[in-house]
Amino acid sequence: MKNFSMTLVCVLCLLLILFIMFGWDSGVKYHSEFQRELERSGIRPLNPGEIKDSSIEDEISKYERSTVQDNSDETLDDENLLSEVPDSHKTREQAYDELENKVRELKNEFLDRSLRFASGKHQFSMPFFERFAKFDGDDKKDIVYASLGYDVDVIRKLETLINKVDPNVPSYLSRLDKGIASGLLDVLYNVTYYVREVVINNHLNLFNLGNIKTSSLITADDIASINVLIDTLMHLRRNLTLKLGRYIVLAESKTDKLEMEAVLRKIIEQNGDIRRLIAKIMFISQSIGNLVNVQTNP
C-alpha cells in the first residue's frame, strides 16, 4: 500500500511537470503568433512611460497654429460670417444681376476645374472607398477629389492612407481603422456635395433663377441675403479644403499607427472644427433652399 501511494505521488508530479511545460510552450507560441500579427499590421506596442497622445496633440496644435499664420487671408473668423449684413442699397435688379453672375462664374469654375483634372487622366486606386455609395462612379469620386482642391499630391497621400485598411481583419490589426477611413470619406464627400450639387446645381439652377427673377414673393433683401450666403458658403469650403489637405499630408507623414490615426481623428470627430464647419455649410444650404422655396433630397 505504501509503495502504491509513492507511485501515485510520482505519477501526479510527472503529470504536473508535463502540464506546466505544455502550458508554457503554448503561451510562448501564442505570444509569438500575436507578435507577428502586430508586426505585420504595423502596430507598435507602447512602452510604459511613453508620451504619445499628448505629444501628437501638441504637434497638431502647433501645426494648426502655423498654418493659420501662413494663410491668414484664407482663415477669417468663421463665427462672424453668418452675421454679415446684406447690402440693402442695391435695387432688386442689381441684386439679381449680382446673383446670376455669381452663380454662372461658380458653375464655370467648378466645371473647368473638374474637366482640367479629368484631362490629366490620373489613376487612383482606393478599393476600400469603392465599397461605399459616396465613391461609386466617376461623378462621386470627382466630388471627393474636389474637396481636396484637385491637388494630385494630396490625393496620392490620401490613397496611401486608405490603402492601409485591411477590411478582412479586425480594426486593431488593420494598419488603419476602418471606422476612421469611412468617416473620412463622409467628410470629404459632404464638403463639396452641399455646395456644388445642392446649392449651385439644384437650388440655383436655371429654372429657379428664372423664378427668383420674376417672383414678386422674393424681395431685393432676399436676393441680397442669398448673395451673402453664397459668399459665406464658398469661404467655408475653401477653408475646409485647406484644413483637410494639411491634415492628410500630416497624417501620411506618420509611420506610427497611433499618431497617424490621432491626426485623422481631428477630421472626423463629431464635435471638432471640421464637422462644425460642415454643419454650417449644411445649414446655409438649407437657408438658401428656403429663400428660393425649393425642396431637395440630399
N, C-alpha and C positions, 0 to 999 in steps of 0.2 A: 504493500500500500504506500509505503514511504517512497519507494522507487517510482511508483506511478505518479505521485504528486510532484516529484522532482522533474520527471519527464514532461508533465503538463506545463509546469512553470517555464521550462526551457523552450517548449513549443510556442507558448504565448509571447515570450520575449523575442523569439525569432520573427514571429508574425508582426510584432510591433515595430521591429527594426526595418522589416521589408516595407511596411506601410509608410513609415517616415521617409524612407529613401524614395519610394514611388511618388509620394505626395510632393516631395521637394523637387524631384525631376519634372513632374507635371507643371509645377509652378514656374520653374525656370523656362520650360518650353513655352508656356502661355505668355510669360513676360517677354520672351524673345520675339514671339509672333506679334504681340501688340506693339513692341518697339519698332519692328519692321514696318507695320502698318502706319505708325506715326511718321516714320522717316519717309515712306512713300507719299504720304499726304502732305508733307511739308510742315507739319505741326512740330514745334519745338517746345517741350515741357518747360515751364518756368521753374527756376531755382528759387529757393526761399530767399526773400530779401530783394529780389529783382523788382525794380520800379518800372512797370510797363504802362499801366493806364495813365498815371499822372504825367509820365514823360511824353507820351504821344499826344495827350491833351494839350500839354504846354507847347509842343511843336505845332499842332493845328492852330492854336490861338495865335502864336507868333506868325504863322503863315497867313492867317486871315488878316491880321493887322497890317502886314507888309503889303498884301495885295490891295487892301483898301487904300493905303497911302499911294501906291503906284498907279491906281486908277481912280482917283478922287472924282474925276469928271463923270465916271460911269456909276458911282456908288452914292447917289444922292440919298437924302433921307426918305426912305420909303414910307415912313409913318405919315409924312405930310403930303404925300402925293394925292391921296384920296380927298383931301380937303381943299385942293386947288379950285379957285373960283372961276367959272366960265366968263368969257369976255361978253358982257351984256351990251356993249356999244355997237356990236355988229348987227346989221339987218338980217332978217331971216334968209334972204337970198345970199348974202355974203357968207353966213354961217354954213349954208348948204353947199355953196361952191367950195368952201374950205374942206368940208367933209368929203365931197365927191372926189376932189383932187387927192386928198389924203388916202382914201381907200384905194383909188387907182394906183397911186405910187406904191403902196404897200403890197398890193396884189402883184404888181410887176416885179417888185423887189423879191418877194418870196418865189415867184415863178422863175425869175432869172437866176437866182442862186441855186435853185433846185436843178435847173437844166444844165448850168455850168458844172455842178457837182456830178451829175449823171454822165456828162460828156467825158469826164475823166476815167470812166469805166473802172472805178475802184472795186476791188473784190474783198469782201469781208466775210468771215465765217464765224457765226455765233450760234452753234446748234442748240444751246440751252434756251436762248431767246426765241428760237424758232417754235418752241412748244406753245407760245402764247399768242393770242389773237392780236395783241398790240405790236407784234413784229411779223405778222403774217402777210406777205406780199410786199412789193416794192413801194407802194404808197405808204404803208405803215412804217417801213424801215426809213423812208425819207423823213417822216415826222421825227423819229428818234435822232437821226443824223442832224436835222435842222436844229434841234435843241442843243447841239454841241457846236453850232456855228459852221457846220460842214468842215470842221478842222480835221483833216485826214490824220494828222499825228495824234490828236486826242482820241479819235475813233479807233485807231490802231491800239492805243493803250487800253481803251475800253474792251476791245476784242481780246487782248491778252488777259485782262481781269476775268471776263466772263468765261473764257475757256479754261479757267481753273476749276470751274464747277464740274463735279462728277455726280450726275443725277442718280447713279446706281448704288451709291453708298450713303450712309448717314452723314449729315452735315458736318459732324465733328471730324470725319475722316476726309471729307472733300477739301480741296485746297481753297475753296471759297464757299461760304454758307449759301445754300440755295435760296433761303428767305431774303438774304441781303441782295442777291442778284435779281430776284423777281421784283423786289421793292425798287431797285434802281431803274429797271425797265419802266415801271409805272410812273416814276418821277419824270424820266426823260420823255416819255410819250406825252404826258399832260402839259409840260411846259410849252410845247408848240401847238398841241391839239386845240386847246381852248382859245388860243389867239388866232391861229391861221384858219383852222377848219370851222370853228363855231362862230367866231366874230366876223372875220374878214370874208370867208366864203359862204356863210349862211346868214347870219343876222344882217349883214350889209351887202348882200348880193344885189344884182342889178334890179331885180323886181322890188325888193324892199327899199332900195334907194329911190326908185321911182315913186313909191308910196310916201316916203318921207318928203319928197319934193312937193307933192300935190296935196297931201293930207292937211286939213285945217286943224286937226287934233294935235298935231306935233308942232310945238311952238318954236320960236327962234331960240329960246333958252334951252329947250330940249335938245335941239341940234348942237348948240354950243356945248352942252354937257356931254354929248356923245363925242365931240372932238376932244375934249379934255380927257375923257375916259380912255379913248384910243391912245393918246399920248402916254398916259399913265401905264396902260397895258404894255405898250412897246418898251417903255423904260424898265418895267419889272422883268420882262422877258430877257432883255439884254443883260440885266444884272444877273439873272439866273443862269444864263448861258455862260457868262464869265465864271461864276462860282462853281458850276458843275465841271467845267473844263479843268479848273485848278484842283478841285478835289480828286478828280480821276487821275490827273498827272501825279499828284502826291501819293495816292493810293498805289498806283502801279510801280512807284519807285521803292515801295516797301518789300523787303524779302521775308519779313516775319509775318505770318498769317494774322496774328492778333493785332499787330499795328496796322496792317492793310485794312482789316475789317473795321477797326476803330475809325479810320478816315471815312470809309464808305457809309458807316452808320450816321455820320454827320449829314449825309444827303437824305437818308430815308427816315430818320427819327421823326415821330409823329408831331412833336412839339418843337422841332428845330426850325431854323431860319428858312431852309429850303421849302419845307412843307407850308410854312406860314405864308411865304410869297406866292406859292401855287394856290393857296386858299384865296388870296386876294385876287389873283387872276380869274379864278372861277367866279368870285363874287362880282367882279367888274363885267365879266362876260354876261352874267345873268342880268345885271343892271342895264347893259346896252340892249339886251333882248327885250327887257320890259319897256324901254323907251321907244323901240321901234315896233313893239307889240307883235313879236313873232314867237312861235313855240318851237323848241328844238328838242331833240332826243340825243343827248351826248353819249 
